[in-house]
Amino acid sequence: MLFGSDGQNETHWKKLDLGDGNVEAHFRQRLLEALSLSQEQWKSYWEEMVDFRNNYSAHRALRFERPVPVFDLALEIAFFLRQLGS
């Protein structure tokens, strides 16, 4: 929902209806506030996770040798998403 493509994925976070009209801006603002992240920290983590997903876990690029990202923040994001759905 957060680290994949939003093109065909109906559960991508940009398609969540939070009832406030501007899903992308409001969701990101709420996420950053809930996790005490800056926009720069989020961008860096998102890039790291997407790189890992694209080159190792989803598509297995040969000779991908970067370290596995720490998933602690991804777990906190999952908890945040779960809370939105409650």
C-alpha positions as CSV (number, residue, x, y, z in Angstrom):
1,M,0.0,0.0,0.0
2,L,2.9,2.4,0.6
3,F,5.9,1.1,-1.2
4,G,4.3,-0.2,-4.5
5,S,3.0,1.3,-7.6
6,D,-0.3,3.3,-7.4
7,G,-1.2,2.7,-11.0
8,Q,-3.3,-0.5,-10.8
9,N,-3.3,-1.1,-7.1
10,E,-6.7,-0.2,-5.6
11,T,-5.4,-0.4,-2.1
12,H,-2.6,2.0,-2.6
13,W,-2.6,4.8,0.0
14,K,-3.2,7.5,-2.5
15,K,-6.6,5.9,-3.2
16,L,-7.8,5.8,0.4
17,D,-10.8,7.9,1.2
18,L,-10.2,9.8,4.4
19,G,-13.2,12.0,3.9
20,D,-11.3,15.2,3.5
21,G,-11.0,15.5,-0.3
22,N,-7.2,15.8,-0.6
23,V,-6.1,12.2,0.1
24,E,-2.4,12.5,-0.7
25,A,-1.6,15.7,1.2
26,H,-3.7,14.9,4.3
27,F,-2.6,11.3,4.5
28,R,1.1,12.2,4.2
29,Q,0.7,15.0,6.8
30,R,-1.1,12.7,9.2
31,L,1.5,9.9,8.7
32,L,4.4,12.2,9.2
33,E,2.9,13.7,12.4
34,A,2.0,10.3,13.8
35,L,5.5,8.9,13.3
36,S,7.4,12.2,14.1
37,L,9.1,12.2,10.7
38,S,10.2,15.0,8.5
39,Q,9.4,15.0,4.8
40,E,13.1,14.4,4.1
41,Q,13.2,11.4,6.5
42,W,10.1,9.9,4.9
43,K,11.5,10.4,1.3
44,S,14.8,8.7,2.3
45,Y,13.0,5.8,3.9
46,W,10.5,5.4,1.1
47,E,13.3,5.4,-1.5
48,E,15.2,2.7,0.5
49,M,12.2,0.5,0.8
50,V,11.1,0.9,-2.8
51,D,14.7,0.1,-4.0
52,F,14.7,-3.0,-1.8
53,R,11.2,-4.1,-3.0
54,N,12.1,-3.5,-6.7
55,N,15.5,-5.1,-6.6
56,Y,15.1,-7.9,-4.1
57,S,11.8,-8.9,-2.6
58,A,9.5,-8.4,-5.6
59,H,11.8,-8.7,-8.7
60,R,15.1,-10.2,-7.5
61,A,17.8,-8.3,-9.4
62,L,21.0,-10.3,-9.8
63,R,23.8,-9.1,-7.6
64,F,21.6,-6.9,-5.4
65,E,24.0,-6.4,-2.5
66,R,22.7,-3.5,-0.5
67,P,21.6,-4.3,3.1
68,V,18.1,-5.2,4.0
69,P,16.3,-2.1,5.3
70,V,15.2,-2.0,8.9
71,F,11.5,-2.7,9.0
72,D,10.7,-1.1,12.3
73,L,9.3,2.0,10.7
74,A,7.4,-0.1,8.1
75,L,5.7,-1.8,11.0
76,E,4.8,1.5,12.6
77,I,3.3,2.6,9.3
78,A,1.3,-0.6,9.2
79,F,0.0,0.1,12.6
80,F,-0.9,3.6,11.6
81,L,-2.8,2.3,8.5
82,R,-4.6,-0.2,10.7
83,Q,-5.7,2.6,13.0
84,L,-7.1,4.5,10.1
85,G,-9.2,1.5,9.1
86,S,-10.7,1.1,12.6
